[in-house]
């Protein structure tokens, strides 16, 4: 994926697309994406934006392909392409997936569950969903929108909170997203639902669970290597993992990998904002079986 920054058009508008707020970067290739031909061994990594996608992509890449030249020469966004992304007349995520030489193919999406191309279900593909608590997820998304030229302007923080609560974000409502995938997990056994907070708390334990789900049995040494290789501070410095080679992101505003912490929301919410948010959250999060931690 390479293109000239001069080719980046103004920031996109958001619009309602089949009931979900989207931008044209993720809808312009809609028909081709919906007709995407999945293979039985494809692995789909799904998240709401800024919930740990790159982290889990990196873990899977290491589990399947080890510490090879891939890790030092190919950026993570080329190793694990973003299926629905299209930068007109430059590239499409779907073509990048089609061109992947690896088996399995590791594929990233931010689609809500109802937008996933049907061939993934028909081929009974394994899927990994990563969910992050709403407050930290929103803070991370806010800083991401500030520095990413293909995202809409975030505006100020207090307006951003309201937009988030209303679901007026690219890829729609966080509440619909995490709940939709959670509900799917009840009927689709090949879906592994993970929590960002659990990964922070005990990365090794969560990698064990992932291996169990994927049917992988790495040696103790390999597992240690993977766990050591995916520490946030190391990934943040790694140009093949930290998106610093991506021309649309302005690291002078904010790094793509910012803090990787649980509880950073406390540095952003006022007491009043927090109370209002909690009240709204209670209304929207009706499924008591889906529980998030805002600190660990």
C-alpha positions as CSV (number, residue, x, y, z in Angstrom):
1,X,0.0,0.0,0.0
2,X,1.8,3.2,-1.1
3,X,0.5,6.4,-2.5
4,X,1.4,10.1,-2.4
5,X,-0.1,12.3,0.3
6,X,-1.1,14.8,-2.3
7,X,-3.6,12.2,-3.5
8,X,-5.5,12.3,-0.2
9,X,-8.7,14.2,-0.8
10,X,-10.4,16.3,1.9
11,X,-11.8,14.5,5.0
12,X,-14.9,12.5,4.2
13,X,-18.5,13.2,5.0
14,X,-20.5,10.6,7.0
15,X,-23.8,9.3,5.8
16,X,-26.4,6.6,6.7
17,X,-25.7,3.4,4.9
18,X,-28.2,0.5,5.4
19,X,-28.8,1.9,8.9
20,X,-25.1,2.4,9.8
21,X,-23.1,5.6,9.7
22,X,-20.3,5.1,7.2
23,X,-17.9,7.0,5.0
24,X,-17.2,6.4,1.3
25,X,-13.8,4.8,2.0
26,X,-15.7,1.7,3.3
27,X,-18.8,1.7,1.0
28,X,-17.4,2.5,-2.5
29,X,-16.4,-1.1,-3.1
30,X,-19.5,-2.5,-1.5
31,X,-20.6,-4.9,-4.2
32,X,-17.1,-6.4,-4.7
33,X,-16.7,-6.8,-0.9
34,X,-20.1,-8.4,-0.5
35,X,-19.2,-10.9,-3.3
36,X,-15.8,-11.6,-1.7
37,X,-15.0,-15.3,-1.9
38,X,-13.8,-16.6,1.5
39,X,-11.8,-19.8,1.9
40,X,-12.5,-22.3,4.7
41,X,-9.1,-21.5,6.3
42,X,-9.5,-17.7,6.2
43,X,-9.4,-16.0,9.6
44,X,-11.5,-12.9,10.1
45,X,-10.4,-10.4,12.8
46,X,-13.3,-8.1,13.6
47,X,-13.4,-5.1,15.9
48,X,-15.0,-1.8,16.3
49,X,-12.3,0.7,15.3
50,X,-9.6,1.2,17.9
51,X,-10.4,-1.8,20.1
52,X,-7.1,-3.8,19.6
53,X,-7.3,-4.8,16.0
54,X,-3.6,-4.3,15.2
55,X,-2.6,-6.0,18.4
56,X,-4.6,-9.2,17.7
57,X,-3.6,-9.1,14.1
58,X,0.1,-9.1,15.2
59,X,-0.5,-11.9,17.6
60,X,-2.1,-14.1,14.9
61,X,0.6,-13.2,12.4
62,X,3.3,-14.4,14.8
63,X,1.4,-17.5,15.8
64,X,1.0,-18.6,12.2
65,X,4.1,-17.3,10.5
66,X,6.6,-16.9,13.3
67,X,9.5,-14.3,13.6
68,X,10.3,-14.2,9.9
69,X,11.3,-11.6,7.4
70,X,7.6,-10.7,7.1
71,X,7.8,-9.0,10.5
72,X,10.7,-6.8,9.5
73,X,9.9,-5.9,5.9
74,X,6.1,-5.9,5.4
75,X,3.8,-3.5,7.4
76,X,1.0,-5.1,9.4
77,X,-1.6,-3.5,7.2
78,X,-0.2,-5.3,4.2
79,X,0.1,-8.6,6.1
80,X,-3.5,-8.4,7.4
81,X,-5.4,-6.3,4.9
82,X,-8.5,-4.3,5.7
83,X,-11.1,-5.9,3.6
84,X,-13.6,-3.1,3.1
85,X,-11.1,-0.2,2.7
86,X,-10.9,1.5,-0.7
87,X,-8.8,4.5,-1.6
88,X,-10.2,5.2,-5.0
89,X,-7.8,4.7,-8.0
90,X,-5.1,3.6,-5.5
91,X,-6.0,0.3,-4.0
92,X,-8.8,-1.8,-2.5
93,X,-8.5,-4.0,0.6
94,X,-10.4,-6.7,-1.2
95,X,-7.7,-6.9,-3.9
96,X,-5.0,-7.0,-1.3
97,X,-6.7,-10.0,0.4
98,X,-7.1,-11.7,-2.9
99,X,-3.4,-11.3,-3.6
100,X,-2.3,-12.6,-0.2
101,X,0.2,-15.4,-0.6
102,X,-0.3,-16.8,2.9
103,X,-2.4,-19.7,4.1
104,X,-4.4,-19.0,6.2
105,X,-5.2,-15.5,5.1
106,X,-5.6,-13.1,8.0
107,X,-8.2,-10.5,7.2
108,X,-9.3,-7.4,9.1
109,X,-12.7,-5.9,9.2
110,X,-14.5,-3.2,11.2
111,X,-17.9,-4.2,9.8
112,X,-20.9,-4.7,12.1
113,X,-21.8,-8.3,12.0
114,X,-24.7,-7.9,9.5
115,X,-22.3,-6.4,6.9
116,X,-19.9,-9.4,6.9
117,X,-19.8,-11.0,3.4
118,X,-21.9,-14.1,3.3
119,X,-19.1,-16.4,2.0
120,X,-17.4,-16.2,5.5
121,X,-20.4,-17.9,7.0
122,X,-20.9,-20.3,4.2
123,X,-17.3,-21.4,4.4
124,X,-17.6,-21.7,8.2
125,X,-14.5,-19.5,8.7
126,X,-13.0,-18.9,12.1
127,X,-13.6,-15.3,13.4
128,X,-12.1,-13.4,16.2
129,X,-13.9,-10.4,17.7
130,X,-12.1,-8.0,20.0
131,X,-14.2,-5.7,22.2
132,X,-13.0,-2.8,24.3
133,X,-14.9,-0.9,27.0
134,X,-16.8,2.0,25.5
135,X,-15.0,4.8,27.4
136,X,-11.5,3.9,26.5
137,X,-12.6,2.9,23.0
138,X,-14.1,6.3,22.5
139,X,-11.0,8.1,23.7
140,X,-8.8,6.1,21.4
141,X,-11.1,6.7,18.5
142,X,-11.1,10.5,19.2
143,X,-7.3,10.7,19.0
144,X,-7.3,8.5,15.9
145,X,-9.8,10.8,14.2
146,X,-7.6,13.8,15.0
147,X,-4.6,12.3,13.2
148,X,-6.1,10.3,10.4
149,X,-6.8,12.1,7.1
150,X,-9.3,9.6,5.8
151,X,-11.5,9.9,8.9
152,X,-14.1,12.7,9.4
153,X,-13.0,15.7,11.6
154,X,-13.6,14.8,15.2
155,X,-14.6,18.2,16.4
156,X,-14.2,19.0,20.1
157,X,-14.3,16.3,22.8
158,X,-17.7,17.2,24.3
159,X,-19.4,17.0,20.9
160,X,-17.6,13.8,20.2
161,X,-19.1,12.2,23.3
162,X,-22.6,13.0,22.1
163,X,-21.8,11.7,18.6
164,X,-20.5,8.5,20.1
165,X,-23.6,8.0,22.3
166,X,-25.8,8.6,19.2
167,X,-23.7,6.1,17.1
168,X,-22.8,8.9,14.6
169,X,-19.3,7.4,14.1
170,X,-17.8,5.7,11.1
171,X,-18.9,2.0,11.4
172,X,-21.9,3.1,13.5
173,X,-22.9,2.6,17.1
174,X,-20.4,1.0,19.4
175,X,-23.4,-0.5,21.3
176,X,-24.8,-2.1,18.2
177,X,-21.4,-3.4,17.1
178,X,-20.4,-5.1,20.4
179,X,-23.9,-6.4,21.0
180,X,-24.4,-7.7,17.4
181,X,-21.2,-9.7,17.5
182,X,-21.9,-11.0,21.0
183,X,-25.4,-12.2,19.9
184,X,-23.8,-13.9,16.9
185,X,-21.4,-15.8,19.1
186,X,-24.4,-17.6,20.7
187,X,-25.3,-19.2,17.3
188,X,-22.0,-19.4,15.5
189,X,-19.5,-21.6,17.3
190,X,-16.5,-20.5,15.2
191,X,-16.5,-17.1,16.7
192,X,-14.0,-16.3,19.5
193,X,-15.0,-13.1,21.5
194,X,-12.1,-11.4,23.3
195,X,-11.9,-8.4,25.5
196,X,-9.1,-5.8,25.2
197,X,-9.0,-5.5,29.0
198,X,-8.3,-9.3,29.4
199,X,-5.5,-9.0,26.9
200,X,-3.9,-6.2,28.9
201,X,-4.4,-8.0,32.2
202,X,-2.8,-11.3,31.1
203,X,-1.6,-11.4,27.5
204,X,-0.2,-15.0,27.8
205,X,-3.5,-16.4,29.2
206,X,-5.4,-14.8,26.3
207,X,-2.9,-16.2,23.7
208,X,-3.5,-19.6,25.3
209,X,-7.2,-19.2,24.7
210,X,-6.7,-18.1,21.2
211,X,-4.4,-21.1,20.4
212,X,-7.1,-23.4,21.9
213,X,-9.8,-21.8,19.7
214,X,-7.5,-22.0,16.6
215,X,-6.3,-25.5,17.2
216,X,-2.7,-24.4,17.5
217,X,-0.3,-26.0,19.9
218,X,2.9,-23.9,20.0
219,X,5.7,-24.9,22.2
220,X,6.3,-23.1,25.5
221,X,9.3,-21.4,23.9
222,X,7.2,-20.2,20.9
223,X,4.4,-19.0,23.1
224,X,6.9,-17.0,25.2
225,X,8.4,-15.5,22.0
226,X,5.0,-14.4,20.8
227,X,4.0,-12.9,24.1
228,X,7.3,-11.1,24.4
229,X,6.9,-9.9,20.7
230,X,3.6,-8.2,21.2
231,X,4.2,-6.0,24.1
232,X,2.7,-2.6,23.5
233,X,5.8,-0.5,24.0
234,X,7.8,-2.7,21.5
235,X,5.0,-2.6,18.9
236,X,4.8,1.2,19.3
237,X,8.5,1.5,18.3
238,X,8.2,-1.0,15.5
239,X,7.7,0.7,12.1
240,X,6.1,-2.4,10.6
241,X,3.5,-2.4,13.4
242,X,2.9,1.2,14.4
243,X,1.5,2.6,11.1
244,X,4.2,5.2,10.8
245,X,4.7,4.2,7.2
246,X,1.1,5.0,6.4
247,X,0.9,8.4,4.7
248,X,-2.6,9.4,5.8
249,X,-1.7,9.5,9.5
250,X,-0.2,12.6,11.0
251,X,2.0,11.5,13.9
252,X,2.7,15.1,14.8
253,X,-0.9,15.3,16.1
254,X,-1.0,11.8,17.8
255,X,0.7,8.5,17.3
256,X,-1.4,5.6,15.9
257,X,-0.5,3.6,19.0
258,X,-1.0,6.0,21.8
259,X,-1.1,4.5,25.3
260,X,-2.6,1.0,25.2
261,X,-3.9,1.4,28.7
262,X,-7.2,0.6,30.4
263,X,-8.7,3.6,32.3
264,X,-7.2,6.4,30.2
265,X,-10.8,7.7,29.9
266,X,-10.4,9.2,33.4
267,X,-8.0,11.7,31.8
268,X,-10.7,12.9,29.4
269,X,-14.2,12.7,31.0
270,X,-15.4,15.4,33.3
271,X,-17.5,14.2,36.3
272,X,-20.7,15.5,34.6
273,X,-19.8,13.8,31.3
274,X,-19.1,10.6,33.0
275,X,-22.4,10.6,34.8
276,X,-24.3,11.4,31.7
277,X,-22.5,8.7,29.8
278,X,-23.1,6.1,32.5
279,X,-26.8,6.9,32.5
280,X,-27.0,6.5,28.7
281,X,-24.9,3.3,28.8
282,X,-27.4,1.7,31.2
283,X,-30.2,2.3,28.7
284,X,-28.4,1.0,25.7
285,X,-26.6,-2.1,27.2
286,X,-29.5,-4.3,28.0
287,X,-27.8,-7.6,27.7
288,X,-26.5,-8.4,31.1
289,X,-24.4,-11.3,29.8
290,X,-22.0,-8.8,28.1
291,X,-19.9,-7.2,30.7
292,X,-17.1,-4.7,30.3
293,X,-14.4,-3.5,32.7
294,X,-13.4,0.2,32.6
295,X,-10.4,-0.5,34.9
296,X,-8.4,-3.5,35.9
